[in-house]
Amino acid sequence: MPSETKTTIEPLDSVRLAVEAGTEEGRFDLTEAPFTLEFVFGIGTEGLTPFEFELSKRTVGEEMRVATRRETAPQFFRHLTLPLFQQLQPPESFFIKVRVMEARPARGREVVQAMAALTECGSEGGCGCGCC
């Protein structure tokens, strides 16, 4: 019987997630449909974000649910750009469902681009990540 290999999220992986958000657990009324979040895992200047820590060692296909509050979200996600924060002001507390769609070693170019994007974080006008 062939064994099924599962890809786990590791440092410097290119990660693609499907994300939904809502005002209550199991109710995803803040997003019309899942949106895609892609980033290089573990590239932040301060190490893993709390969000990445929650994702660490997850496998492709696995889902996780996270509850967070508006005032703690910038610290939870740090430099990761979430369209949710760009499109609307999240409620006081909200829930996020994340499904790991892909995790593969990032190409050199992806790592360089991710590092360059970090230099924009906190620059005048902000970077759109929700942390600035």
Order of alpha helices (4+ residues) and beta strands (2+ residues): beta-beta-alpha-beta-alpha-alpha-beta-alpha
